[in-house]
Structure formats: structure tokens, C-alpha cells
Amino acid sequence: MLNADLIVGIGSLVIAGVAWGVTRDLSYLGRVFVDYSIVFIALFGAIMLIKSIVKPERLHFFESAVERNNILTGLGMLLLYLIFMPKIGFLPASYAMYAAFNWYLSDERFGTKSIVMSLLLSFIVVTGFYLLFHNVLQVPLPRGTWFE
């Protein structure tokens, strides 16, 4: 059994630190959202770290092998997304990732309805985020080295 709060607190602070370091070259409007997000991640990470020291809670991370495999599959999908986004660009990578993740998490994976809904949701959500971040916040999103 592990101290879950300690692991989450340290992990959150590491993520906040890395994100802070790699986002300093964004435009002002692009950095506003990112900076607020980083502050909240760091704040909640520090709270979790303090809680892990004051009142440690020991938990099993995975209740079953199925749960562990689902988490590891999700992390693998996220890793592939982060690897391919700089190469194929934000839009194609995000459409594929969001659709695949929706499909993987659906109750009826092998139905036509599940596939169509995953593709439709992917198109709506990713396009919305793209319009918000690219046009409104002016965040430079990866275009992809394969298409330059």
C-alpha cells in the first residue's frame, strides 16, 4: 500500500514545474490560461503534499488487473498522442486521440453507434478547442513537421 497523496502531490508539482518551464515563449493571451492552470495545479499539489505528511492515507492504486490495464492503456494512448502531435500537428493528432479515447471508454466498443458518436464528439470538441486557443487566445499550436 502506497501513500497516494504523496505520489499525487509530488507528481502535480513536477508537472507544474515542467509546464511552467516549457511555456514561457507563448504569447501573452496564450500564457494567461496556461499560467492560471499551472498555479492551480501547483497549489493543489502542495495541498496534497501537506496532507500526505499531516494525515497519510495508504491506498491500493488498482483494485483489479482490469483497472490497471485500463489505466496503462490510457497512459499509452496519451504518450502516443504526445509523440505524434509535433510530427502530424495538433488537429490530426487531437482528432485521432479524442476519437480513440472516447471509443475506448464507451460501454459498447464494437457497435457502429459508438464509433460514429466518438468521431462526431471528436470533431466537435477538438474543433471548438482549436478555435478557442488558436483564434481567441492566440496560442501557437503545433502544425506538424511532416506537413511543413
C-alpha positions as CSV (number, residue, x, y, z in Angstrom):
1,M,0.0,0.0,0.0
2,L,1.3,3.4,-1.0
3,N,0.8,6.9,0.2
4,A,-1.3,8.1,-2.7
5,D,-1.4,11.7,-1.6
6,L,2.4,11.9,-1.5
7,I,2.7,10.5,-5.1
8,V,-0.1,12.8,-6.5
9,G,1.3,15.8,-4.7
10,I,4.9,15.3,-6.0
11,G,3.6,14.4,-9.4
12,S,1.5,17.6,-9.6
13,L,4.4,19.8,-8.6
14,V,6.7,18.2,-11.1
15,I,4.0,18.6,-13.9
16,A,3.5,22.3,-12.9
17,G,7.3,22.9,-12.9
18,V,7.8,21.3,-16.3
19,A,4.8,23.1,-17.8
20,W,6.0,26.4,-16.4
21,G,9.4,25.9,-17.9
22,V,8.2,25.0,-21.4
23,T,5.5,27.6,-21.8
24,R,7.5,30.8,-21.3
25,D,7.6,31.6,-25.0
26,L,3.8,31.7,-25.5
27,S,2.0,34.9,-26.4
28,Y,0.6,36.9,-23.6
29,L,-3.0,35.8,-24.2
30,G,-1.9,32.2,-24.7
31,R,0.1,32.2,-21.5
32,V,-2.7,33.6,-19.4
33,F,-4.8,30.4,-19.4
34,V,-1.7,28.2,-19.0
35,D,-0.3,30.3,-16.1
36,Y,-3.6,30.1,-14.2
37,S,-3.8,26.4,-14.8
38,I,-0.2,25.9,-13.6
39,V,-0.8,28.0,-10.5
40,F,-3.9,25.8,-9.6
41,I,-2.0,22.6,-10.3
42,A,0.9,23.7,-8.1
43,L,-1.5,24.9,-5.3
44,F,-3.5,21.6,-5.3
45,G,-0.2,19.6,-5.5
46,A,1.2,21.5,-2.5
47,I,-2.0,20.9,-0.5
48,M,-1.8,17.2,-1.4
49,L,1.8,17.1,-0.3
50,I,1.0,18.7,3.1
51,K,-2.0,16.3,3.6
52,S,0.3,13.4,2.8
53,I,2.6,14.4,5.7
54,V,-0.1,15.5,8.2
55,K,-2.6,12.7,7.6
56,P,-1.1,10.0,5.3
57,E,-3.6,7.7,3.6
58,R,-2.4,4.4,2.3
59,L,-4.3,3.0,-0.6
60,H,-4.1,0.3,-3.2
61,F,-3.7,2.0,-6.6
62,F,-5.5,-0.6,-8.6
63,E,-8.4,-2.7,-7.4
64,S,-8.0,-5.3,-10.2
65,A,-5.9,-6.2,-13.2
66,V,-8.6,-4.9,-15.5
67,E,-8.5,-1.4,-13.8
68,R,-4.7,-1.4,-14.0
69,N,-4.7,-2.4,-17.7
70,N,-7.3,0.3,-18.5
71,I,-5.1,3.0,-16.8
72,L,-2.0,1.8,-18.5
73,T,-3.8,1.7,-21.9
74,G,-5.0,5.3,-21.4
75,L,-1.5,6.4,-20.4
76,G,-0.1,4.6,-23.5
77,M,-2.6,6.4,-25.7
78,L,-1.6,9.7,-24.1
79,L,2.0,9.0,-24.7
80,L,1.4,8.2,-28.4
81,Y,-0.6,11.5,-28.7
82,L,2.3,13.5,-27.2
83,I,4.8,11.8,-29.5
84,F,2.8,12.3,-32.7
85,M,1.4,15.8,-32.1
86,P,4.6,17.6,-33.0
87,K,5.0,15.4,-36.1
88,I,1.5,15.4,-37.6
89,G,0.1,18.6,-35.9
90,F,-2.4,19.5,-33.3
91,L,-5.6,18.9,-35.3
92,P,-5.0,15.4,-36.8
93,A,-3.4,14.1,-33.6
94,S,-6.2,15.5,-31.4
95,Y,-9.0,14.2,-33.7
96,A,-7.4,10.8,-33.6
97,M,-6.7,10.8,-29.9
98,Y,-10.1,12.1,-28.8
99,A,-12.0,9.7,-31.0
100,A,-9.9,6.7,-29.9
101,F,-10.1,7.6,-26.3
102,N,-13.9,8.1,-26.5
103,W,-14.3,4.8,-28.3
104,Y,-12.1,3.0,-25.8
105,L,-14.1,4.4,-22.8
106,S,-17.5,3.6,-24.3
107,D,-19.6,0.8,-23.0
108,E,-20.4,-0.7,-26.4
109,R,-17.0,-0.6,-28.1
110,F,-17.8,-2.6,-31.1
111,G,-21.1,-1.0,-32.2
112,T,-21.4,1.3,-35.1
113,K,-23.2,3.9,-32.9
114,S,-20.2,4.0,-30.6
115,I,-17.8,4.6,-33.4
116,V,-19.9,7.3,-35.1
117,M,-20.5,9.1,-31.7
118,S,-16.8,9.0,-30.9
119,L,-15.9,10.6,-34.3
120,L,-18.7,13.2,-34.0
121,L,-17.7,14.2,-30.5
122,S,-14.1,14.3,-31.5
123,F,-14.9,16.7,-34.4
124,I,-17.0,19.0,-32.2
125,V,-14.7,19.1,-29.1
126,V,-11.4,19.4,-30.9
127,T,-12.6,21.9,-33.4
128,G,-14.0,24.0,-30.5
129,F,-10.8,23.9,-28.6
130,Y,-8.8,24.7,-31.8
131,L,-11.0,27.8,-32.5
132,L,-10.7,29.0,-28.9
133,F,-7.0,28.5,-28.4
134,H,-5.8,29.4,-32.0
135,N,-8.2,32.3,-32.8
136,V,-9.2,33.8,-29.4
137,L,-6.2,33.1,-27.2
138,Q,-3.7,33.1,-30.0
139,V,-1.8,30.1,-28.7
140,P,0.6,28.7,-31.3
141,L,-0.5,25.1,-31.8
142,P,1.8,22.5,-33.4
143,R,1.4,22.4,-37.2
144,G,3.4,19.2,-37.6
145,T,6.9,18.7,-39.1
146,W,5.6,16.2,-41.6
147,F,3.5,18.9,-43.3
148,E,5.9,21.8,-43.4
